[in-house]
């Protein structure tokens, strides 16, 4: 039997796949969008090389990974009957991490987040009916809390259907949680809600750049239209990945919902900029919070222009509501479960920014080694077993 994981070729999903492979003995069923088997293997290698050298990756690929080439939004993921039946028959738990983070496109969020999650829920329903399902874990977001200001939000008080949402991403993720609760009432479920996931506290390398690039734009500004004592809830990807993997494998977890956040330990903008300026990664800015309105209007105008300035402004336009809300999400549940709090962003922000700038905000992926025989697919063998 195996754990079905969506999103393994994405940034956070790579932490889940790597954590499960290195810390546990389960086999993994991975849904990968690709036209050929080799393309699927190469996509996995691009993602997982953050965590493994190729020989170790190849060993896991050959012995514990079964690739299902499909599309999250396709009916039964676009798999053949034999492949889909093999997936149902061999899956005993699921971690649904794949999602569209495109906060500007309602169409993209509706298609990937809602339709894709419905397909995953249908797989969970069939696996539950076939053999019983140990757990359905769903990676959501703290943004399901909707529009907030100057609050500390707990897990059970987060969803308030009377509140407006910041963007299509937050709105669709809220409905995804609702669908799972309604359609899988008899399946053990765990919902994970990460805050702003940025970087790895153990190393500077990353393959996710949008939020870092938005932070880079702010780091270059001599004047910031923010309140210096406002807090921003940033959590490293390695902590989020460890939390999801550890809690998914527990029987049973203490709670059904976890904020994966820095909680009340979140740092203020003043603390962050002072710490990063101290090591030379940015200038120490002046704070003029009354410029927030004009700044937001200017960003919206520049975002419609072409070039580097337009791209930087478009990033800020997307993330600005999350920078300006001064809201943190209580993380006492996950801290108690793991026995540790996440590292503070100021402790690893400078090397993260340096790495991203040096690589021009692009991941320097190593190619698939030539003459490699790694990566046979086990779908047919499992179907016969």
NUROPA-218168 format. One record per residue (C-alpha): y, z, x; residue in three letters. Coordinates in steps of 0.5 Angstrom, whole numbers, plus 500, padded with zeros to 3 digits. Example, Ala and Ser with C-alpha at 12.3 -4.5 7.8 and 13.67 -1.06 7.14 Angstrom:
! residues 2
[[491, 516, 525], "ALA"]
[[498, 514, 527], "SER"]
! end
This chain:
! residues 385
[[500, 500, 500], "UNK"]
[[507, 499, 502], "UNK"]
[[515, 500, 501], "UNK"]
[[518, 495, 498], "UNK"]
[[525, 494, 501], "UNK"]
[[531, 489, 499], "UNK"]
[[537, 488, 504], "UNK"]
[[533, 489, 510], "UNK"]
[[537, 483, 514], "UNK"]
[[544, 487, 512], "UNK"]
[[547, 492, 516], "UNK"]
[[545, 498, 512], "UNK"]
[[538, 495, 510], "UNK"]
[[537, 494, 518], "UNK"]
[[537, 502, 519], "UNK"]
[[532, 503, 513], "UNK"]
[[527, 498, 516], "UNK"]
[[528, 501, 523], "UNK"]
[[528, 508, 520], "UNK"]
[[521, 507, 516], "UNK"]
[[518, 503, 522], "UNK"]
[[519, 508, 527], "UNK"]
[[519, 515, 523], "UNK"]
[[513, 514, 519], "UNK"]
[[506, 510, 518], "UNK"]
[[508, 506, 512], "UNK"]
[[507, 498, 511], "UNK"]
[[513, 495, 509], "UNK"]
[[514, 489, 504], "UNK"]
[[521, 486, 506], "UNK"]
[[524, 481, 501], "UNK"]
[[528, 476, 506], "UNK"]
[[532, 470, 503], "UNK"]
[[530, 464, 508], "UNK"]
[[527, 457, 507], "UNK"]
[[521, 457, 512], "UNK"]
[[517, 463, 515], "UNK"]
[[520, 462, 522], "UNK"]
[[527, 463, 519], "UNK"]
[[525, 469, 515], "UNK"]
[[523, 472, 522], "UNK"]
[[529, 470, 526], "UNK"]
[[534, 473, 520], "UNK"]
[[530, 480, 521], "UNK"]
[[530, 479, 529], "UNK"]
[[538, 478, 528], "UNK"]
[[538, 484, 524], "UNK"]
[[533, 489, 527], "UNK"]
[[535, 488, 534], "UNK"]
[[541, 493, 533], "UNK"]
[[535, 498, 533], "UNK"]
[[529, 494, 537], "UNK"]
[[528, 490, 544], "UNK"]
[[524, 484, 542], "UNK"]
[[517, 486, 544], "UNK"]
[[517, 493, 540], "UNK"]
[[520, 488, 534], "UNK"]
[[514, 483, 535], "UNK"]
[[509, 489, 534], "UNK"]
[[512, 492, 528], "UNK"]
[[513, 485, 525], "UNK"]
[[505, 483, 527], "UNK"]
[[502, 490, 524], "UNK"]
[[506, 493, 519], "UNK"]
[[511, 488, 516], "UNK"]
[[510, 483, 510], "UNK"]
[[515, 478, 509], "UNK"]
[[516, 475, 502], "UNK"]
[[521, 469, 502], "UNK"]
[[525, 470, 496], "UNK"]
[[532, 470, 493], "UNK"]
[[534, 477, 489], "UNK"]
[[537, 473, 483], "UNK"]
[[531, 469, 482], "UNK"]
[[526, 470, 477], "UNK"]
[[521, 474, 480], "UNK"]
[[525, 473, 486], "UNK"]
[[522, 466, 486], "UNK"]
[[516, 467, 489], "UNK"]
[[509, 464, 487], "UNK"]
[[504, 467, 482], "UNK"]
[[500, 469, 488], "UNK"]
[[505, 472, 492], "UNK"]
[[509, 476, 486], "UNK"]
[[502, 479, 484], "UNK"]
[[501, 481, 491], "UNK"]
[[508, 484, 492], "UNK"]
[[506, 488, 485], "UNK"]
[[499, 490, 487], "UNK"]
[[501, 493, 494], "UNK"]
[[508, 496, 493], "UNK"]
[[508, 504, 492], "UNK"]
[[515, 505, 492], "UNK"]
[[522, 502, 493], "UNK"]
[[528, 502, 496], "UNK"]
[[533, 497, 493], "UNK"]
[[539, 497, 498], "UNK"]
[[541, 489, 497], "UNK"]
[[548, 488, 494], "UNK"]
[[554, 484, 494], "UNK"]
[[560, 487, 497], "UNK"]
[[565, 482, 495], "UNK"]
[[570, 486, 492], "UNK"]
[[574, 480, 490], "UNK"]
[[569, 476, 486], "UNK"]
[[566, 479, 480], "UNK"]
[[562, 473, 479], "UNK"]
[[558, 474, 486], "UNK"]
[[558, 482, 484], "UNK"]
[[555, 480, 477], "UNK"]
[[550, 475, 480], "UNK"]
[[547, 479, 486], "UNK"]
[[548, 486, 483], "UNK"]
[[546, 486, 476], "UNK"]
[[541, 480, 476], "UNK"]
[[538, 482, 482], "UNK"]
[[538, 490, 480], "UNK"]
[[534, 487, 474], "UNK"]
[[529, 484, 478], "UNK"]
[[528, 490, 482], "UNK"]
[[527, 494, 476], "UNK"]
[[522, 489, 473], "UNK"]
[[518, 489, 479], "UNK"]
[[518, 497, 479], "UNK"]
[[516, 497, 472], "UNK"]
[[510, 493, 473], "UNK"]
[[508, 497, 479], "UNK"]
[[509, 503, 475], "UNK"]
[[504, 500, 470], "UNK"]
[[499, 497, 475], "UNK"]
[[498, 503, 480], "UNK"]
[[504, 508, 479], "UNK"]
[[510, 508, 483], "UNK"]
[[511, 514, 488], "UNK"]
[[519, 513, 488], "UNK"]
[[525, 508, 486], "UNK"]
[[531, 509, 491], "UNK"]
[[537, 506, 489], "UNK"]
[[543, 505, 494], "UNK"]
[[549, 505, 490], "UNK"]
[[556, 507, 492], "UNK"]
[[561, 513, 491], "UNK"]
[[566, 508, 488], "UNK"]
[[562, 509, 482], "UNK"]
[[567, 515, 481], "UNK"]
[[572, 510, 479], "UNK"]
[[580, 511, 480], "UNK"]
[[581, 518, 483], "UNK"]
[[587, 521, 486], "UNK"]
[[587, 527, 490], "UNK"]
[[580, 530, 488], "UNK"]
[[573, 533, 491], "UNK"]
[[568, 529, 487], "UNK"]
[[561, 532, 486], "UNK"]
[[555, 528, 484], "UNK"]
[[554, 530, 477], "UNK"]
[[561, 529, 475], "UNK"]
[[562, 522, 479], "UNK"]
[[561, 517, 473], "UNK"]
[[566, 518, 468], "UNK"]
[[565, 512, 463], "UNK"]
[[572, 513, 460], "UNK"]
[[575, 511, 467], "UNK"]
[[577, 505, 470], "UNK"]
[[574, 502, 476], "UNK"]
[[577, 499, 482], "UNK"]
[[574, 493, 483], "UNK"]
[[568, 489, 480], "UNK"]
[[563, 492, 486], "UNK"]
[[564, 499, 483], "UNK"]
[[564, 497, 476], "UNK"]
[[557, 493, 477], "UNK"]
[[554, 498, 482], "UNK"]
[[555, 504, 476], "UNK"]
[[552, 499, 471], "UNK"]
[[546, 498, 476], "UNK"]
[[545, 506, 476], "UNK"]
[[545, 506, 468], "UNK"]
[[540, 500, 468], "UNK"]
[[535, 504, 472], "UNK"]
[[536, 510, 468], "UNK"]
[[535, 507, 462], "UNK"]
[[529, 502, 464], "UNK"]
[[525, 507, 468], "UNK"]
[[525, 513, 465], "UNK"]
[[518, 515, 467], "UNK"]
[[519, 513, 474], "UNK"]
[[521, 518, 480], "UNK"]
[[528, 516, 482], "UNK"]
[[533, 518, 487], "UNK"]
[[540, 515, 487], "UNK"]
[[544, 515, 494], "UNK"]
[[552, 514, 494], "UNK"]
[[555, 512, 501], "UNK"]
[[562, 513, 502], "UNK"]
[[566, 508, 507], "UNK"]
[[560, 507, 512], "UNK"]
[[563, 505, 519], "UNK"]
[[560, 504, 525], "UNK"]
[[554, 508, 529], "UNK"]
[[556, 515, 532], "UNK"]
[[551, 514, 537], "UNK"]
[[553, 507, 540], "UNK"]
[[559, 502, 540], "UNK"]
[[555, 496, 537], "UNK"]
[[555, 494, 530], "UNK"]
[[554, 488, 526], "UNK"]
[[558, 490, 520], "UNK"]
[[566, 488, 522], "UNK"]
[[570, 488, 515], "UNK"]
[[572, 495, 514], "UNK"]
[[573, 496, 522], "UNK"]
[[577, 490, 522], "UNK"]
[[581, 493, 517], "UNK"]
[[582, 499, 521], "UNK"]
[[584, 495, 527], "UNK"]
[[589, 492, 523], "UNK"]
[[592, 499, 521], "UNK"]
[[591, 501, 528], "UNK"]
[[596, 496, 531], "UNK"]
[[601, 498, 526], "UNK"]
[[607, 502, 529], "UNK"]
[[609, 505, 522], "UNK"]
[[603, 507, 517], "UNK"]
[[605, 507, 509], "UNK"]
[[600, 513, 508], "UNK"]
[[601, 520, 507], "UNK"]
[[598, 523, 514], "UNK"]
[[595, 529, 511], "UNK"]
[[591, 525, 506], "UNK"]
[[583, 525, 508], "UNK"]
[[579, 519, 508], "UNK"]
[[571, 519, 507], "UNK"]
[[568, 515, 513], "UNK"]
[[561, 516, 515], "UNK"]
[[556, 513, 520], "UNK"]
[[551, 508, 518], "UNK"]
[[546, 512, 522], "UNK"]
[[547, 518, 518], "UNK"]
[[546, 514, 512], "UNK"]
[[540, 511, 514], "UNK"]
[[537, 517, 516], "UNK"]
[[539, 521, 510], "UNK"]
[[536, 515, 505], "UNK"]
[[529, 514, 509], "UNK"]
[[528, 522, 510], "UNK"]
[[529, 523, 502], "UNK"]
[[526, 517, 500], "UNK"]
[[519, 520, 504], "UNK"]
[[520, 527, 501], "UNK"]
[[516, 530, 495], "UNK"]
[[520, 531, 492], "UNK"]
[[527, 531, 494], "UNK"]
[[531, 537, 491], "UNK"]
[[536, 533, 487], "UNK"]
[[536, 526, 484], "UNK"]
[[543, 524, 486], "UNK"]
[[546, 525, 493], "UNK"]
[[553, 523, 496], "UNK"]
[[552, 520, 503], "UNK"]
[[559, 522, 505], "UNK"]
[[563, 527, 510], "UNK"]
[[565, 531, 504], "UNK"]
[[570, 536, 505], "UNK"]
[[569, 535, 513], "UNK"]
[[573, 528, 512], "UNK"]
[[579, 528, 517], "UNK"]
[[586, 526, 515], "UNK"]
[[589, 520, 517], "UNK"]
[[593, 524, 522], "UNK"]
[[587, 527, 525], "UNK"]
[[584, 520, 526], "UNK"]
[[590, 517, 529], "UNK"]
[[592, 523, 534], "UNK"]
[[584, 523, 536], "UNK"]
[[584, 515, 537], "UNK"]
[[591, 515, 540], "UNK"]
[[589, 520, 545], "UNK"]
[[584, 516, 548], "UNK"]
[[588, 510, 548], "UNK"]
[[585, 506, 543], "UNK"]
[[591, 505, 539], "UNK"]
[[599, 507, 539], "UNK"]
[[601, 514, 535], "UNK"]
[[604, 511, 529], "UNK"]
[[609, 514, 525], "UNK"]
[[608, 515, 517], "UNK"]
[[612, 513, 512], "UNK"]
[[608, 514, 505], "UNK"]
[[614, 512, 501], "UNK"]
[[613, 505, 504], "UNK"]
[[606, 504, 500], "UNK"]
[[609, 500, 494], "UNK"]
[[612, 495, 498], "UNK"]
[[607, 495, 503], "UNK"]
[[602, 493, 498], "UNK"]
[[606, 488, 495], "UNK"]
[[607, 485, 502], "UNK"]
[[599, 485, 503], "UNK"]
[[598, 481, 497], "UNK"]
[[603, 476, 499], "UNK"]
[[600, 475, 506], "UNK"]
[[593, 475, 503], "UNK"]
[[594, 468, 500], "UNK"]
[[597, 465, 507], "UNK"]
[[592, 462, 512], "UNK"]
[[591, 464, 519], "UNK"]
[[589, 471, 522], "UNK"]
[[595, 474, 519], "UNK"]
[[592, 472, 512], "UNK"]
[[585, 474, 513], "UNK"]
[[587, 481, 516], "UNK"]
[[592, 482, 510], "UNK"]
[[586, 480, 505], "UNK"]
[[582, 485, 508], "UNK"]
[[587, 490, 507], "UNK"]
[[588, 488, 500], "UNK"]
[[581, 489, 498], "UNK"]
[[580, 496, 502], "UNK"]
[[587, 499, 500], "UNK"]
[[585, 502, 494], "UNK"]
[[580, 506, 498], "UNK"]
[[585, 508, 503], "UNK"]
[[590, 510, 499], "UNK"]
[[586, 515, 494], "UNK"]
[[585, 521, 498], "UNK"]
[[579, 523, 495], "UNK"]
[[573, 526, 498], "UNK"]
[[565, 526, 495], "UNK"]
[[562, 533, 496], "UNK"]
[[556, 532, 501], "UNK"]
[[553, 539, 501], "UNK"]
[[546, 537, 498], "UNK"]
[[545, 532, 503], "UNK"]
[[547, 537, 509], "UNK"]
[[542, 542, 506], "UNK"]
[[537, 537, 505], "UNK"]
[[538, 534, 513], "UNK"]
[[540, 541, 516], "UNK"]
[[546, 537, 519], "UNK"]
[[553, 534, 517], "UNK"]
[[555, 527, 519], "UNK"]
[[559, 526, 526], "UNK"]
[[566, 525, 525], "UNK"]
[[569, 518, 525], "UNK"]
[[574, 520, 531], "UNK"]
[[568, 522, 535], "UNK"]
[[566, 515, 536], "UNK"]
[[572, 511, 533], "UNK"]
[[575, 509, 540], "UNK"]
[[568, 506, 543], "UNK"]
[[567, 502, 536], "UNK"]
[[574, 499, 536], "UNK"]
[[573, 497, 543], "UNK"]
[[566, 494, 542], "UNK"]
[[569, 490, 536], "UNK"]
[[575, 487, 539], "UNK"]
[[571, 485, 546], "UNK"]
[[567, 481, 541], "UNK"]
[[572, 478, 537], "UNK"]
[[569, 482, 531], "UNK"]
[[563, 478, 531], "UNK"]
[[556, 480, 533], "UNK"]
[[553, 477, 539], "UNK"]
[[546, 476, 537], "UNK"]
[[540, 475, 542], "UNK"]
[[536, 468, 540], "UNK"]
[[529, 468, 538], "UNK"]
[[525, 468, 545], "UNK"]
[[522, 461, 546], "UNK"]
[[514, 461, 546], "UNK"]
[[514, 467, 542], "UNK"]
[[507, 468, 538], "UNK"]
[[510, 474, 534], "UNK"]
[[511, 474, 526], "UNK"]
[[505, 472, 522], "UNK"]
[[506, 473, 515], "UNK"]
[[501, 478, 512], "UNK"]
[[502, 475, 504], "UNK"]
[[495, 471, 504], "UNK"]
[[491, 477, 507], "UNK"]
[[494, 482, 503], "UNK"]
[[493, 478, 496], "UNK"]
[[485, 477, 498], "UNK"]
[[484, 484, 500], "UNK"]
! end
